[in-house]
Amino acid sequence: MHLLTPNSPNRCIKLWRHSCWARPFPLLRPVPPPPCSRQGAACERGVSRGWRLPALKSAGVCGLRSTGTSLSPSEAARRSDPSPRAPCGVAMENQVLTPHVYWAQRHRELYLRVELSDVQNPAISITENVLHFKAQGHGAKGDNVYEFHLEFLDPVKPEPVYKLTQRQVNITVQKKVSHWWERLTKQEKRPLFLAPDFDRWLDESDAEMELRAKEEERLNKLRIESQGSPETLTSLKKGYLFMYNLVQFLGFSWIFVNMTVRFFILGKESFYDTFHTLADMMYFCQMLSVVETINAAIGVIKSPVIPCLIQLLGRNFILFIIFGTMEEMQNKAVVFFVFYTWSAVEIFRYPFYMLSCIDMDWKVLTWLRYTVWIPLYPLGCLAEAVSVIQSIPVFNETGRFSFTLPYPVKIKVRFSFFLQIYLIILFLGLYINFRHLYKQRRRRYGQKKKKVH
């Protein structure tokens, strides 16, 4: 059927008549078109072009209105309703706002960064392996309530840890099994609001290297805790050395002061009872000096072992063998000179070491420590040699420590023979110690002399 408008004879609208239409075409009830933003514009174009459809009074086909006709009461009420309508039939209040979420992973953890600022008291939980997030904050759609839900690919621990900052919310989720995930969510298609966090993103190989580094760091930390921190060990070592040097300083100071006072009071008579008066304290100090050699051997102090061992064996041989075993030697004046030179050296050496433990440098004491030994060491060695020479006739008369070789040799070996050999070793040890102390003094003061010249 063709219907021509009177104002446009050359234009027509073809209306196809369906076989099931029982009534004439002008009386058909068409389906109302959905509200469309283009309806008003289309109608206006139709009217401006002068179209007239008198037979279609209320058809509403394509939004065209017939002119010169009256509207039905329901249509007139609908068009006169001033209430606003949402475009395309979607209500704004039913929309769910989702924030931008960025994620990264390690073998044991998942990291989520939610782009919401000024968030307070967010609702974050994990139930049935699904992360639920809801919070009031300022995001891409302004200050609103934002929420999202993520179902993880593999099982995770249901205790998320989050940290609020002024610009974002950082969420950390622990994996139940430590391994690398292909993706974050169970669904293969990535949600539109989810994206990789390239600030923390690592490939699987890089993550394995980071994991190994963390494991080594953890093991090193446990090793340090089990052994003690370096600062603690250094403090303990300094305290131990300070106390050792203090005890030795007090012991030798007591010997030196006692001998000096006795000499000024008794004069030469004090020479002959020196051993009976001071032997116990000298025994204590010389036995304690064994610790000094052990410290050098195990690296507690930086002193070489050989000079410490030579001094230890030489002094203890004189004290325990020459003086301690022979009563005839205990009443001789040489005991006074041996004890006096030993204590005179140590009352400067031990306080120097003691102040070094607490990082103090007293220049006068330092100079005395590196200078006093120059005259005292040869004098002490000479006094020891005199005591050995005086003990040779005593050992020959008493036969102490002498022995006879078994049959068939049957030669009697006197202890005085070993004492003669010891005299050679004594001066050899003096040379080694003297050379060692001279090197120490040159290292201490040699550079300053070069600067002056």
Salt bridges, closest charged atoms under 4 A:
GLU44 OE2 - ARG65 NH2 3.92
GLU75 OE2 - ARG78 NH2 2.54
GLU75 OE2 - ARG79 NE 2.73
ASP81 OD2 - ARG85 NH2 3.95
GLU115 OE2 - ARG113 NH1 2.30
GLU147 OE1 - HIS149 NE2 3.49
GLU151 OE2 - LYS186 NZ 3.86
ASP154 OD2 - HIS179 NE2 2.94
ASP197 OD1 - ARG113 NH2 2.98
GLU208 OE2 - HIS107 NE2 3.93
GLU210 OE1 - ARG106 NE 2.66
GLU215 OE2 - ARG218 NH2 2.45
ASP273 OD1 - ARG262 NH2 2.48
GLU292 OE2 - ARG349 NH1 2.70
GLU346 OE2 - ARG315 NH1 2.76
GLU346 OE1 - ARG349 NE 2.77
ASP359 OD2 - LYS238 NZ 3.40
ASP361 OD2 - ARG444 NH2 3.16
